[in-house]
Structure formats: structure tokens, C-alpha cells
Amino acid sequence: MTALAVLLTAAGCGDGAGRDQDTERRAARTPDRVEPLTGTPAPKLPATVRSADGRTVTVTSADRVVPLTGALSEVVFTLGLGGRVVGRDTTATFEQARALPLVTRAHDVSAESVLSLRPTLVLAESVNGPREAIAQIRDAGVPLVVLDPVKNLSDVGPRIETVAAALGVEGAGDRLADRTRQRLAKVRAAIPRHAGRPRVAFLYLRGSASVYLLGGADSGATSLLEAAGAVDAGADSGLEKDFTPLTSEALAAAAPDAILVMAKGLDSVGGVDGLLKVPGVAQTPAGMDRRVVTVDDGVLLNYGPRTDQVLATVVEQLYGTSGTARDAA
């Protein structure tokens, strides 16, 4: 489930059919792009960084970079070094990366595909695997820096700064981390002061595979929902794991006022009407109000330079107000 990467658009209040149409219009006009910093930083290398797996890694060239998650790809491109990225994984779906060759099959890293691109630096997360593939890349002498997955907004800045340090562009990392913090703060400041704290349940749906899961405290959504002024209904109902099979009883205990889903997940069950047919959903306050928040699958849990946009769309759908912070430097 750590491979869930996602987000953008959906329902607020009022007529359900109108909300569904508004969701489609918003999705259609929202380009899936990252916004690089102005200017192209010049890496100052060699750089020696501490990898999350306990190794010390020295990077001597950032000419050919392969990030193994979409979240890491977003950071590299937003730092202004997208022209140095030579491969992507399946979760790097934003426009600037879409034409790059894939180096993963499903979510498994193909060492052969990575090495065929002659990388000078590979960026990975501790969830990347299989282990044999990661070891094969290292054994080939390629510098490989591992980062821990990010599940909290407070970790966004440090993640950006760590990637920037590995690339030898610490100044750009500081600028991007600061820009991201400013934009997140502006979105949070736009949350209506009079609003209560809606209970929001995060559901992972794959209707074609009959997979229906309810997010708990370790799903990665809690920090995002709390930043939006909401309560993570799954975590608040006592679910401590990342995901739990969805049941009517679990939904009744969570009692969500709204449901957060990924766009493709919602499509897989036939939209809002199909979601209401999932046992227990229609009986929740969220189901009765058709109050569904959708986010594109490529950004929801990335926790990176576009998290302000994710947070803004959640805020907009929950409260009917936009917090998008496009004017931060």
C-alpha cells in the first residue's frame, strides 16, 4: 500500500449529481504537471550523503538520474533537474516524466532496465524492491541513495533537502523546501475558521479486483486530513494498521462525514453511484450526502512539492473554498 500515489477533485455539498459533474470538469482542466523552480541549478559534486539503509554514499555525477518512485521524481523535476532524469517508475505519471522509459514492472524494480540507462545516481525508497534488484544495482557500482517513505507533512521539507543534497544542489533544495512550506501554510490559513472538523474516511478501492480497504493510522492520509482541519475517521475509530478490509461494521464505527478516494479507484467501482453500492457506504453520513472527495492517483500520498495542491483540493471539496497558493515565491 505504500505504493499508493494520488489526488485531485470532487464533491462538496448540495445536489449530488451537480457535484459529480463538477468533479469531472475540475479534473479535465487540471494539468498533471510539476512546477520547477526558476533557473537550472548546477550540481556541486562530489557530495556525500547518509542513506536511510545506514550506508554512506558518495555521488560524483548527477548527469543521469533514475528515481524509483513518483514522489522522488517530482522532487528532482521540481528542483529544476528534470533534464537529467533518464528513467521513471510506474507512479511517475506527471506530464514532464511521462515519455521516459519505465524501469519497473508493476511496482518491482527491474535492475536490468535501470542499468541499461547507464545511471550515475539512483534514488530509491526503503519500500522499493525486490532486494535482489537493489543489490544488483549497487553491485554494478552505481551510487544508490535510499530514503524513508514520507507519511507526514512535517517531513516534506527534510525529504526535499535530502534529495537536493544527493544531487549537489543544496541551495535549490532550501528554496524549494521554503516555497513548499509557504504554500502549505497559505492553504491551511484559508480553511474556514467557522468550520467544524469533518470526519473523513480514506478508502482504497480497486473494483475490478474486488479490493475494498479502509485506511487506518498508518495509511499515510492522517497528516493530510488533519492539515485540512478534518479527522481521519479510520484512525479515530481505532484502526492502527495502514489498511483494513472494508466492512459495514468498520464503516459504521468510523461514521465518516466524507469519503476520500483516488480517482481511478472511484472509476473502478462505477463512480459515486457505484461507491454507494459498496456494503455500508450508503448508510454513512458521507454516503447519505454523496460527499466524496477524489484526488488523482499520481499525487495523493506523495508528500512533496505538489502537496499544497493536494491539500487545496481537499480543502475546496470539504468546505467549498479554494486554498491554492500559486503566488508563493
Phi, psi and omega in degrees: 000344179293345179281357179296117176229129198192159152145142154161121153098145166167223198262152177237257180233179177086211187292131183297315181297320178297321178297316181299318180292322179296323177300314181296319180295319182294318179297321183292330185262001182261107180289142180268080182226155171262161182244095182296155170299154175290141181084159179245111183290148177260118181299136175254102186234158010284157175229138178246124184230159178267123179275150183295345178270011176093356181272155171256125187241131175255124180255123182253346180209137174243030183287327184224100188252137175235103173275136186263008171221156177297325180297317179291323177300318179301317181296313182298314180296320183288334174292347180099011183250025180299332179293347180263354181276129186245357179202164181215163173259177187293341182269357175272085188254359182291159193304316185293337183259350193299329184274354181289151179293143179282143177239010178232152172243117193059242176245014178268132179285134173261107181301321180298317180294319179297309185293332179295341180271000179052055183289149172258350177203132174243130176252128184227166170248158184297345178273350180293144179196184003289162183302325182298323180291318179297318179296322180296321178295316179296316182297337178281358176089011180275127175301126182230117181254125180258136176240151175284146175299148180258130180233007182222145179300328182293344181267357184296311180301309178302323178297314179300315183294325179292315178297316180299321179297319180294330181272353180077027180230057185299324179298316178295325178297318178296318180296315183290320178298319180293318178299318181295316179298317179299315182292320177297318180297323181291320177297315181296326179291340182274355179293128182305130182293332184277348186291141172284186180257096180295144175272124185238126177261130176267118180249135172257119187237134168219086186301324182295335179252007182054043177254118180225111186232148177251126182288140177246202187297336184254017182286337184100349183271343187302313183297320179297314181294320179295322178296331178278005180080018182250174175249132173287104188295324179294311179296320182292336179276000175107006179279115185263336181284180177290306181221148180230140177308135184284127176227161177299323182293317180295320178294320179297321179291324180287326178046058184286143171276339178211158180238130178259126179221161171279151185300315181292326177297317178295317177300323185292341178254007178090032177075196182297320179299319178291323179299322181292345178273349176292129185309127176095337185293313184297338183273352179278159173305323179296315180295318181295329179265358185052043184262095186235130178253123180244146178223143180301143184296340185277354186225345191310306185249023181288329182047072182209210185297342180256010182295332177297324178291321178297312180298320181297319182288327176293316179299316181299318183286329179283322189241355181075025179222144182265139177240018183301132187248072185279348186262008174289146186296000000 
